[in-house]
């Protein structure tokens, strides 16, 4: 089968979606699927230094990049739209990753014009919280193009049942399928990474730490987590714990976070590691006592899935769409977005070594059963075959 994947951008700064599409495409290629990613060279205010408008290897996946001409939010690219209008017919299925982006709308329009079935993966952009961000812009786009784009989709790919519920009810959508994202086998098979992460960050010393990992953005609720962590670890028997913030984002926001920590006189208790990936990310997870993600909205939470795969229990907000599955698997704790509730849960989790080990074992078993890319590729191929047979 030949599947074209279209996504607005794949630079690492964009977080989970950039990693997920690569893992998905690799797994599909292993399953003997012909795959190509079409995207832009967007990298925040910069651009990826890559050859444009010809196939290149991007992290082991054939990819074709086009110049993002303007608008970081919309990522407008006339060259990409022009290429799609001509070449989308070369593929049996178009898998579109995202909604409110020029690349996504152009891919849907080209697919409809050529009678090619297309699948849309909104990755959380249809959640109520996301729709409340820049609402006027999104309402205008909804009536101009997005409503038609979703109505014409052969399927809408959600990664959790919660994401499907949050989108379908309010927006009246149908034809949803739930296929989770995966994590690399290296996380699931858990080879011990050497050296331990703390050896690369001397200020950690021998302190155990709670890890929050990923793109640093206001929706992640990091200020709330910092406040709750400091409250929780004021207790004498927990004062040796540290909070490690690993990730990067808009420089102004990162500076505000660091200033927020300074106003609490907590520079020794809340540490910033910067961006971590590859083996260093795996080492950071393996060395952590707990992963925390207190997001206002989280479509899937790839960092959460990776922590579970490493056998690390998690504390996540009820707005992380994996929360129901985590609760059922007894792989962590689910909290409302309230400072006192988060602090109380952190106190419980950090005080109970045996409880964390038990939930960590549950986490690893759950991840191994749900998040292998090979199984996910098989499920996606069933979806692709189904939409092609109905087309």
Secondary structure as GFF3:
##gff-version 3
##sequence-region A 1 391
A	DSSP	beta_strand	2	7	.	.	.	ID=ss1
A	DSSP	three_ten_helix	12	14	.	.	.	ID=ss2
A	DSSP	alpha_helix	16	30	.	.	.	ID=ss3
A	DSSP	beta_strand	34	40	.	.	.	ID=ss4
A	DSSP	beta_strand	42	43	.	.	.	ID=ss5
A	DSSP	beta_strand	46	47	.	.	.	ID=ss6
A	DSSP	beta_strand	55	58	.	.	.	ID=ss7
A	DSSP	beta_strand	61	66	.	.	.	ID=ss8
A	DSSP	alpha_helix	78	87	.	.	.	ID=ss9
A	DSSP	three_ten_helix	88	90	.	.	.	ID=ss10
A	DSSP	beta_strand	93	97	.	.	.	ID=ss11
A	DSSP	alpha_helix	102	114	.	.	.	ID=ss12
A	DSSP	beta_strand	117	121	.	.	.	ID=ss13
A	DSSP	alpha_helix	128	131	.	.	.	ID=ss14
A	DSSP	alpha_helix	135	141	.	.	.	ID=ss15
A	DSSP	pi_helix	142	146	.	.	.	ID=ss16
A	DSSP	alpha_helix	147	151	.	.	.	ID=ss17
A	DSSP	beta_strand	155	158	.	.	.	ID=ss18
A	DSSP	alpha_helix	161	171	.	.	.	ID=ss19
A	DSSP	beta_strand	176	178	.	.	.	ID=ss20
A	DSSP	alpha_helix	185	189	.	.	.	ID=ss21
A	DSSP	three_ten_helix	197	200	.	.	.	ID=ss22
A	DSSP	three_ten_helix	202	204	.	.	.	ID=ss23
A	DSSP	beta_strand	209	213	.	.	.	ID=ss24
A	DSSP	three_ten_helix	218	220	.	.	.	ID=ss25
A	DSSP	alpha_helix	222	232	.	.	.	ID=ss26
A	DSSP	three_ten_helix	236	238	.	.	.	ID=ss27
A	DSSP	beta_strand	242	246	.	.	.	ID=ss28
A	DSSP	alpha_helix	251	263	.	.	.	ID=ss29
A	DSSP	beta_strand	270	274	.	.	.	ID=ss30
A	DSSP	alpha_helix	278	287	.	.	.	ID=ss31
A	DSSP	beta_strand	290	293	.	.	.	ID=ss32
A	DSSP	alpha_helix	302	309	.	.	.	ID=ss33
A	DSSP	beta_strand	314	317	.	.	.	ID=ss34
A	DSSP	alpha_helix	323	329	.	.	.	ID=ss35
A	DSSP	beta_strand	332	335	.	.	.	ID=ss36
A	DSSP	alpha_helix	339	351	.	.	.	ID=ss37
A	DSSP	alpha_helix	353	370	.	.	.	ID=ss38
A	DSSP	alpha_helix	373	390	.	.	.	ID=ss39
###
